[in-house]
């Protein structure tokens, strides 16, 4: 987390990054996931999500689709993303 950033600002930045990956397929999974889950995440879960977002888009997408992920990323957050269905997410802005 950026020094001095408030928790609210951190959530906004992570949500923005999740929605604007530059790889539309990843945007459509990670964006709704962020909207649905990030507000309830612990600081540790946010750290893990942020570390995942630091990885290349194609790698993240492949891991979501079931390709083996490195041990550092193959944990709770990736399992939650794999199980997530964007149709279950609240409407954006709701």
Residue, then its C-alpha position, 0 to 999 in steps of 0.5 A: x500500500x502506498x504510504x499515507x493512503x487511506x483504506x478507502x483510497x486503497x480500495x478505489x485504486x485496487x478496484x480501478x486496477x481490477x476493472x482496467x487491466x487492458x485485457x478485456x476478459x480479465x477486466x470482466x472477471x476481476x472488476x466485478x470480483x473487486x466490486x463484490x469482495x474488496x470492501x469486506x477483505x482484510x488487509x492481508x487479503x487486500x495485500x494478496x489481491x494487490x500482489x496478484x494484480x501486479x502479475x501479467x494479465x495473460x498469466x492471471x487470466x490463465x490461472x483463473x481459467x485453471x492453469x497451475x499458478x505459482x505457489x505464491x498466488x495459488x491460495x485463498x484469493x485465486x480460489x475465490x476468483x476462480x469460484x466467482x461468477x460475475x453474474x452474482x456481483x451487484x450492479x456497478x454503482x449499486 
